[in-house]
Amino acid sequence: MMRFMLCVLAILPLPLMAQTTAQSAQFVDCARAQTQVDLNFCAAQDWREADVMLNDLWPLAMNMARSLGSTNGIAASDLLRDAQRAWIVYRDAACAAESQLVAGGSMMGQVAGECLARITRARSAELRLFLPDR
């Protein structure tokens, strides 16, 4: 499963590499993307942006979890770290499954990127619960 997801992630940028130099130099307006190459690019870009947001929130959430200390000998930060590790496994499996809906097709990169972005944004919302100013 993880190997499959790594393969999907590895092929997301491949359509971009197939473009001519003139095409790749053009700006892709994701609000108006129509070609599959552009849609794949925009889905990958959307996931990258969601991932940056998640990675910005993670240390803040962990700091808050550390400040909560322990209950029954279990540190809140350990629980959050375990939850994050489980979430990564879930995200990869869920998006691999969703990508199978269009397996082998040109939309596979788009579907994978959209799934990764959607699930990552949902996780960011969950991590915000750990922030004092939510």
C-alpha positions, 0 to 999 in steps of 0.5 A: 500500500505504501509502495503504491502511494509512493509511486502515485506521488512520484508520478504526479509531476510526470505530466509536467515533464512531458510538456514542451519548454514553451508550455512549461514556461506558461503560468497555470491558472488553476481556477481555469485549468482545463487540460489534464496536465494542468489539472494534475499540476494544480492538484499536486500544487494544492496538496503541496500548499495543504502540506505546508500548512500542516507542517506549520501547525504541527510544531505548534500543536505538539508544543501545546500537547507537551504543555498538557503533561501526562494523564495516567502516565501517558503524555499528551504529546505521545498520544498526539504523535501516535495519532499523527503517525496513524493518520499518515498511514490512513491518508496514504491508504485512503488516497491509494484506494481513491486513486484506484477509481481511475487506475491507469488513467490520466486522471490518477495524479489529479485524483491522488492530489485532490485526495491528499489535499482534502485529507491534509486540510481536514487534519490541519483543522483537527490540529488547530484544536490544540492551538490556544487561539484556534 
